[in-house]
Amino acid sequence: MLALRLTRAARPAVQLRRLLVTAASAGTGFLLLSSLGHALNHPEAATASALRLAWCAVPLAATVYLALAVARTDPGTRPRPGLSAVGLGPARLMAVSALTTALSCTLGSLLALLVFLHLRGDLTGMPFDGAAADVLAADRSLPLPATLTLLALLPATATAAVALALRPRDPVPPPRTGRGFGRFGAYGASPRKETFGAAGRFRGRAAGSRAPATADSRAAGGRAAGAADADDDAPAPDAGAGSEPPAPAPDTEVQPPAGLPWGVALVTAGLAVQAYAGRSTPAPSLAVLLGWLLTATGLVLAAPGLTHLCGRLLQSTRPGALRLLAGRVLMAEAARIGRPLGVVCAVASAGYAMTALSDGAGPAPAFGPLSALGALVVAGSTLATLLTAAVEARQCRADTVAALLRLGAPAAMLRGAAVLRAAALLALFGPLTLGIAALSALPLG
């Protein structure tokens, strides 16, 4: 009930993102049911039906990725102060997000079932009754267990992915640091590092304070011996004894993502598999699919590192305020924006390679309505995921942008930094996508 109320009370932008999830779920569910119809209509071609079902894993993964991105940017399930007091802690909010995702995906699966039955001719009274009866095995009854299993596959996978990604995590305790020695053997942690010449300055202060010993001074020293023994464990005073030592400066260096070498290795392995598959005519579909999966995985792993590198290049050679702001934002948001950008590059390179193959002199693969629907689902889901990740990054930078505006930064500079970031990413990932697509299509042409 709470999930339904939050769904109804959401803003139009949030409702639009949920409708995109529903539309992608409907397209993926229809593709799954179409593979079932092909298996019923051609019982002798079990291998072809299994291959159709295996290709449905690509739109399934794209739809689950979109559902996860939409669940992360949902403002209604974001933790706020005071919600735990009314029973809406992190675990409850995670459950609400999972239920909202399940509702959107289930609605899409039911819509796919209605369209499938309508095109089979089982539902009448609407246009295009039985338009695809010969393709969807209208003369055979649908097996109920197989239909329910295929329809429940996407909602179950998306709900499990959202629950796993948004599960509450225990705060990591700070690392325990061992006790060290401060200045000249004083017990304790020193907040400042010793600089060059500190020992010489200490010897100078010690020599300046040394005076000829007299009877009075020796007596005073004897009276102060007990107090000195009690303070043996105290750190030795320095020139700034009356002031507190300055706190260490915070570490503002953004660590680069660690997946760039593995991504490059997987992209190289995927291109090698495709080159090996192109030696035989026709190329085996399983090897082509494996090569594309390796290349896509490598692009997804390498994209955050490339985004971080793009931000660092923007700040090179004496940057101004605009380039510095754009570069720092790219470096900070490399992991959040890089992965969806890598998925978009993988899908674009695969689509370009398929287009090049269909336009070549060789035998082109059959592109029908189902292939067009699958390409539309995958391309639309990846682009929507990238835009949703950009919205999430903007939400995370809201406090920083507000602080910059309070400090007097012009809004035109912030918009210019956003345009500069987009242009830099396009200049880096555009040629990369075209190059990988050309290399993927070259052995198969």
C-alpha positions as CSV (number, residue, x, y, z in Angstrom):
1,M,0.0,0.0,0.0
2,L,2.9,2.4,0.8
3,A,4.5,1.6,-2.5
4,L,1.2,2.4,-4.4
5,R,0.9,5.7,-2.5
6,L,4.4,6.7,-3.3
7,T,3.8,5.8,-6.9
8,R,0.7,8.0,-7.1
9,A,2.3,10.9,-5.3
10,A,5.5,11.0,-7.4
11,R,6.4,13.9,-9.7
12,P,5.8,13.8,-13.5
13,A,9.5,13.2,-14.2
14,V,9.6,10.2,-11.8
15,Q,6.4,8.8,-13.4
16,L,7.9,9.2,-16.8
17,R,11.0,7.2,-15.8
18,R,8.7,4.4,-14.4
19,L,6.7,4.4,-17.6
20,L,9.9,3.9,-19.5
21,V,10.6,0.9,-17.3
22,T,7.1,-0.5,-18.0
23,A,7.5,0.0,-21.8
24,A,10.9,-1.7,-21.8
25,S,9.5,-4.6,-19.7
26,A,6.6,-4.9,-22.2
27,G,9.0,-5.1,-25.1
28,T,11.2,-7.7,-23.4
29,G,8.2,-9.8,-22.3
30,F,6.9,-9.8,-25.9
31,L,10.2,-11.0,-27.2
32,L,10.3,-13.8,-24.6
33,L,6.8,-14.9,-25.6
34,S,7.7,-14.7,-29.2
35,S,10.5,-17.2,-28.7
36,L,8.0,-19.4,-27.0
37,G,5.7,-19.1,-30.0
38,H,8.5,-19.9,-32.4
39,A,9.3,-23.0,-30.3
40,L,5.6,-24.1,-30.5
41,N,5.4,-23.4,-34.2
42,H,8.6,-25.2,-35.1
43,P,9.1,-28.1,-32.7
44,E,11.8,-29.6,-35.0
45,A,14.0,-26.5,-34.8
46,A,14.9,-26.7,-31.1
47,T,18.4,-25.1,-31.7
48,A,17.0,-22.1,-33.5
49,S,14.4,-21.6,-30.7
50,A,17.1,-21.8,-28.0
51,L,19.2,-19.3,-29.9
52,R,16.2,-16.9,-30.1
53,L,15.7,-17.3,-26.4
54,A,19.4,-16.7,-25.7
55,W,19.4,-13.5,-27.7
56,C,16.5,-12.3,-25.4
57,A,19.1,-12.0,-22.6
58,V,20.4,-8.8,-24.1
59,P,17.1,-6.8,-23.9
60,L,16.5,-8.5,-20.5
61,A,19.8,-7.2,-19.1
62,A,19.2,-3.7,-20.6
63,T,15.8,-3.5,-19.0
64,V,17.0,-4.7,-15.6
65,Y,19.8,-2.1,-15.8
66,L,17.3,0.6,-16.6
67,A,15.0,-0.4,-13.7
68,L,18.0,-0.3,-11.3
69,A,19.0,3.2,-12.4
70,V,15.4,4.4,-12.0
71,A,15.2,2.9,-8.5
72,R,18.3,4.7,-7.5
73,T,17.0,8.1,-8.6
74,D,13.6,7.8,-7.0
75,P,13.3,10.6,-4.5
76,G,10.4,9.0,-2.7
77,T,12.5,6.2,-1.4
78,R,15.5,8.3,-0.5
79,P,16.5,8.1,3.2
80,R,15.7,11.3,5.1
81,P,16.1,12.4,8.7
82,G,13.3,11.3,11.0
83,L,11.9,8.5,8.8
84,S,13.3,5.8,11.0
85,A,11.2,7.1,13.9
86,V,8.0,6.3,11.9
87,G,9.2,2.8,10.8
88,L,10.8,3.8,7.4
89,G,14.4,2.9,8.0
90,P,16.8,1.9,5.3
91,A,15.5,-1.7,5.0
92,R,11.9,-0.6,4.7
93,L,12.8,2.0,2.0
94,M,14.8,-0.7,0.1
95,A,11.7,-2.9,0.3
96,V,9.5,-0.1,-1.1
97,S,11.9,0.5,-4.0
98,A,11.9,-3.2,-4.8
99,L,8.1,-3.3,-4.7
100,T,7.8,-0.3,-6.9
101,T,10.1,-1.9,-9.4
102,A,8.1,-5.1,-9.2
103,L,4.9,-3.2,-9.9
104,S,6.4,-1.4,-13.0
105,C,7.9,-4.6,-14.5
106,T,4.7,-6.7,-13.7
107,L,2.6,-4.1,-15.5
108,G,4.8,-4.3,-18.5
109,S,4.7,-8.1,-18.6
110,L,0.9,-8.1,-18.4
111,L,0.8,-5.6,-21.2
112,A,3.1,-7.8,-23.3
113,L,0.8,-10.8,-22.6
114,L,-2.2,-8.8,-23.8
115,V,-0.5,-7.8,-27.0
116,F,0.7,-11.3,-27.6
117,L,-2.7,-12.8,-27.2
118,H,-4.2,-10.1,-29.3
119,L,-1.8,-10.7,-32.2
120,R,-2.4,-14.5,-31.9
121,G,-6.2,-13.9,-32.3
122,D,-7.1,-15.1,-28.8
123,L,-8.5,-11.6,-28.0
124,T,-10.9,-10.1,-30.4
125,G,-12.7,-6.8,-30.8
126,M,-9.7,-4.6,-31.5
127,P,-7.7,-3.8,-34.7
128,F,-5.0,-6.2,-35.9
129,D,-6.8,-9.3,-34.5
130,G,-4.7,-12.3,-35.4
131,A,-2.2,-10.3,-37.5
132,A,0.6,-12.6,-36.5
133,A,-1.3,-15.8,-36.0
134,D,1.0,-17.9,-38.4
135,V,4.1,-16.7,-36.6
136,L,2.9,-17.0,-33.0
137,A,1.5,-20.5,-33.3
138,A,-2.2,-19.5,-33.0
139,D,-3.3,-23.1,-33.8
140,R,-1.6,-24.4,-30.6
141,S,-2.5,-23.7,-27.0
142,L,0.0,-21.9,-24.9
143,P,1.5,-23.9,-22.0
144,L,0.6,-22.1,-18.9
145,P,3.8,-22.9,-16.8
146,A,6.1,-21.8,-19.6
147,T,4.1,-18.6,-20.1
148,L,4.1,-17.7,-16.5
149,T,7.8,-18.5,-16.1
150,L,8.8,-16.3,-19.0
151,L,6.5,-13.4,-17.8
152,A,7.8,-13.6,-14.2
153,L,11.5,-13.8,-15.3
154,L,11.9,-10.0,-15.8
155,P,10.1,-8.8,-12.7
156,A,11.9,-11.3,-10.4
157,T,15.3,-10.4,-11.9
158,A,14.7,-6.7,-11.7
159,T,13.4,-6.8,-8.1
160,A,16.3,-9.0,-6.9
161,A,18.8,-6.6,-8.6
162,V,17.2,-3.5,-6.9
163,A,17.0,-5.2,-3.5
164,L,20.7,-6.3,-3.8
165,A,21.9,-2.9,-4.9
166,L,20.0,-0.8,-2.4
167,R,20.3,-3.1,0.6
168,P,21.3,-1.3,3.8
169,R,25.0,-1.5,4.5
170,D,26.6,-1.2,7.9
171,P,28.9,1.8,8.3
172,V,32.5,0.9,7.8
173,P,34.5,1.6,11.1
174,P,37.4,3.9,10.8
175,P,40.8,2.1,10.5
176,R,42.7,1.8,13.8
177,T,46.0,3.6,13.6
178,G,48.8,2.5,15.8
179,R,50.4,4.7,18.4
180,G,53.4,6.7,17.1
181,F,56.0,8.9,18.5
182,G,55.8,12.7,18.1
183,R,58.5,15.3,18.1
184,F,61.9,13.9,19.3
185,G,60.5,10.8,20.9
186,A,57.4,12.3,22.6
187,Y,54.7,9.7,22.9
188,G,51.6,10.3,20.8
189,A,50.6,11.1,17.3
190,S,52.1,14.2,15.8
191,P,49.6,16.2,13.6
192,R,52.4,17.7,11.6
193,K,55.4,16.3,9.8
194,E,58.9,17.4,10.7
195,T,60.2,20.0,8.2
196,F,63.8,20.6,7.1
197,G,65.9,22.3,9.8
198,A,63.7,21.4,12.8
199,A,66.6,19.8,14.7
200,G,68.7,22.9,14.2
201,R,66.0,25.1,15.5
202,F,65.6,22.9,18.5
203,R,69.3,23.0,19.3
204,G,69.3,26.8,18.9
205,R,66.5,27.2,21.4
206,A,68.2,24.9,23.8
207,A,71.5,26.8,23.5
208,G,69.8,30.2,24.0
209,S,68.0,29.1,27.1
210,R,71.1,27.6,28.7
211,A,72.5,29.9,31.5
212,P,75.3,29.6,34.1
213,A,74.2,27.4,36.9
214,T,73.9,29.2,40.3
215,A,73.0,28.0,43.7
216,D,69.5,29.5,43.3
217,S,69.0,28.0,39.9
218,R,70.2,24.6,41.2
219,A,67.8,24.8,44.1
220,A,64.9,25.8,41.8
221,G,65.9,22.9,39.6
222,G,65.8,20.6,42.5
223,R,62.4,21.8,43.6
224,A,61.1,21.4,40.0
225,A,62.5,17.9,39.6
226,G,59.4,16.2,40.9
227,A,57.2,18.2,38.5
228,A,59.5,17.4,35.6
229,D,59.4,13.7,36.4
230,A,55.6,13.8,36.4
231,D,55.6,15.4,32.9
232,D,58.0,13.0,31.3
233,D,55.3,11.6,29.0
234,A,54.2,15.1,27.8
235,P,55.3,16.1,24.3
236,A,58.2,18.6,24.2
237,P,57.0,22.2,23.6
238,D,57.9,24.0,20.4
239,A,57.8,27.5,19.1
240,G,54.0,27.4,19.0
241,A,53.4,26.0,22.4
242,G,50.6,28.4,23.2
243,S,48.6,27.6,20.0
244,E,46.8,24.4,18.9
245,P,48.5,22.5,16.1
246,P,46.7,23.0,12.8
247,A,44.5,20.1,11.6
248,P,45.8,18.2,8.6
249,A,44.3,19.3,5.3
250,P,41.6,17.0,3.8
251,D,42.6,14.7,1.0
252,T,40.8,16.1,-2.1
253,E,42.5,13.9,-4.6
254,V,40.0,11.8,-6.5
255,Q,41.2,8.2,-6.9
256,P,40.9,6.8,-10.5
257,P,38.7,3.8,-11.1
258,A,40.6,0.5,-11.1
259,G,38.9,-1.3,-14.1
260,L,40.7,0.3,-17.0
261,P,43.4,-2.4,-17.5
262,W,40.9,-5.2,-17.2
263,G,38.5,-3.4,-19.6
264,V,41.3,-3.0,-22.2
265,A,42.2,-6.7,-21.9
266,L,38.5,-7.8,-22.3
267,V,38.0,-5.6,-25.4
268,T,41.2,-7.0,-26.9
269,A,40.0,-10.6,-26.1
270,G,36.5,-9.9,-27.6
271,L,38.0,-8.5,-30.8
272,A,40.3,-11.5,-31.0
273,V,37.4,-14.0,-30.6
274,Q,35.4,-12.2,-33.4
275,A,38.5,-12.2,-35.7
276,Y,38.9,-16.0,-35.0
277,A,35.1,-16.5,-35.7
278,G,35.5,-14.6,-39.0
279,R,37.9,-17.2,-40.4
280,S,35.0,-19.7,-41.0
281,T,32.1,-19.0,-43.4
282,P,29.5,-18.5,-42.2
283,A,30.7,-17.3,-38.9
284,P,29.3,-19.3,-35.9
285,S,26.7,-17.3,-34.0
286,L,27.8,-18.5,-30.6
287,A,31.4,-17.3,-31.2
288,V,30.1,-13.9,-32.5
289,L,27.9,-13.5,-29.4
290,L,30.7,-14.4,-27.1
291,G,33.0,-11.9,-28.8
292,W,30.4,-9.1,-28.5
293,L,29.8,-9.9,-24.9
294,L,33.5,-9.7,-24.1
295,T,33.8,-6.5,-26.0
296,A,30.8,-5.0,-24.2
297,T,32.0,-6.1,-20.8
298,G,35.4,-4.5,-21.5
299,L,33.8,-1.2,-22.6
300,V,31.7,-1.1,-19.4
301,L,34.8,-1.8,-17.2
302,A,37.0,0.7,-19.1
303,A,34.5,3.5,-19.4
304,P,34.9,4.9,-15.8
305,G,38.6,5.0,-16.2
306,L,38.4,6.7,-19.5
307,T,35.9,9.3,-18.1
308,H,38.3,10.0,-15.2
309,L,41.1,10.4,-17.8
310,C,39.0,12.8,-19.8
311,G,38.4,14.9,-16.7
312,R,42.1,15.0,-16.0
313,L,42.9,16.0,-19.5
314,L,40.5,18.9,-19.3
315,Q,42.5,20.2,-16.3
316,S,45.9,20.1,-18.0
317,T,48.0,23.0,-19.3
318,R,47.0,25.8,-16.9
319,P,43.2,25.5,-16.8
320,G,40.8,28.3,-16.1
321,A,37.8,28.2,-13.8
322,L,35.5,26.7,-16.4
323,R,37.9,23.8,-17.4
324,L,38.8,23.2,-13.8
325,L,35.2,22.8,-12.7
326,A,34.3,20.6,-15.7
327,G,37.3,18.4,-15.2
328,R,36.8,18.0,-11.4
329,V,33.1,17.0,-11.9
330,L,34.1,14.4,-14.5
331,M,36.6,12.9,-12.2
332,A,34.2,12.8,-9.3
333,E,31.4,11.4,-11.3
334,A,33.5,8.9,-13.3
335,A,32.1,5.8,-11.7
336,R,28.5,7.0,-11.8
337,I,28.4,8.2,-15.4
338,G,31.1,6.0,-16.9
339,R,29.3,2.6,-16.7
340,P,26.1,3.7,-18.5
341,L,28.3,5.5,-21.0
342,G,30.2,2.3,-21.6
343,V,27.0,0.4,-22.1
344,V,25.8,3.0,-24.7
345,C,29.1,2.7,-26.5
346,A,28.8,-1.1,-26.6
347,V,25.3,-1.0,-27.9
348,A,26.2,1.6,-30.5
349,S,29.2,-0.3,-31.7
350,A,27.2,-3.5,-32.0
351,G,24.4,-1.7,-33.9
352,Y,27.0,-0.1,-36.3
353,A,28.6,-3.4,-36.9
354,M,25.2,-5.0,-37.7
355,T,24.3,-2.2,-40.0
356,A,27.7,-2.5,-41.8
357,L,27.1,-6.3,-42.2
358,S,23.6,-5.8,-43.6
359,D,24.8,-3.2,-46.1
360,G,27.8,-5.3,-47.2
361,A,28.1,-7.6,-50.2
362,G,27.9,-10.8,-48.1
363,P,24.7,-12.5,-47.0
364,A,22.9,-10.2,-44.6
365,P,21.1,-11.6,-41.6
366,A,17.4,-11.5,-41.5
367,F,16.1,-8.3,-39.9
368,G,12.4,-8.6,-39.1
369,P,9.9,-6.9,-36.8
370,L,11.2,-8.9,-33.8
371,S,14.8,-7.9,-34.5
372,A,13.7,-4.2,-34.8
373,L,11.8,-4.5,-31.5
374,G,14.8,-6.0,-29.8
375,A,17.1,-3.3,-31.1
376,L,14.6,-0.6,-30.0
377,V,14.3,-2.0,-26.5
378,V,18.1,-2.3,-26.1
379,A,18.9,1.1,-27.6
380,G,16.1,2.9,-25.7
381,S,16.9,1.3,-22.4
382,T,20.6,2.2,-22.6
383,L,19.9,5.8,-23.6
384,A,17.3,6.1,-20.8
385,T,19.8,4.6,-18.3
386,L,22.5,7.2,-19.3
387,L,20.0,10.1,-19.0
388,T,18.9,8.7,-15.6
389,A,22.5,8.5,-14.4
390,A,23.0,12.1,-15.5
391,V,19.9,13.0,-13.4
392,E,21.3,11.1,-10.4
393,A,24.7,12.9,-10.8
394,R,22.9,16.2,-10.9
395,Q,21.0,15.4,-7.7
396,C,24.2,14.5,-5.9
397,R,25.8,17.8,-7.0
398,A,22.8,19.9,-5.9
399,D,24.4,21.1,-2.7
400,T,27.7,21.9,-4.5
401,V,25.9,23.9,-7.2
402,A,23.9,25.8,-4.5
403,A,27.1,26.6,-2.7
404,L,28.7,27.9,-5.9
405,L,25.7,30.1,-6.6
406,R,25.8,31.5,-3.1
407,L,29.5,32.3,-3.6
408,G,28.6,34.3,-6.7
409,A,29.4,31.9,-9.5
410,P,27.4,32.9,-12.6
411,A,24.8,30.3,-13.8
412,A,26.2,30.7,-17.3
413,M,29.5,29.3,-16.2
414,L,27.8,26.2,-14.7
415,R,25.9,25.6,-17.9
416,G,29.1,26.1,-19.9
417,A,30.9,23.5,-17.7
418,A,28.0,21.0,-18.4
419,V,28.4,21.7,-22.2
420,L,32.1,21.3,-22.0
421,R,31.8,18.0,-20.2
422,A,29.4,16.6,-22.8
423,A,31.6,17.8,-25.6
424,A,34.7,16.2,-24.1
425,L,33.0,12.9,-23.5
426,L,31.6,12.9,-27.1
427,A,35.1,13.7,-28.5
428,L,36.6,10.8,-26.5
429,F,33.9,8.1,-26.8
430,G,32.7,8.8,-30.3
431,P,35.8,7.8,-32.2
432,L,36.4,5.0,-29.8
433,T,32.9,3.6,-30.5
434,L,33.4,3.9,-34.3
435,G,36.8,2.2,-34.1
436,I,35.6,-0.7,-32.1
437,A,32.5,-1.1,-34.4
438,A,34.8,-1.1,-37.5
439,L,37.1,-3.7,-36.0
440,S,34.1,-5.8,-35.0
441,A,32.6,-5.8,-38.4
442,L,35.9,-6.2,-40.3
443,P,36.4,-10.0,-39.7
444,L,32.7,-10.8,-40.3
445,G,32.4,-8.8,-43.6
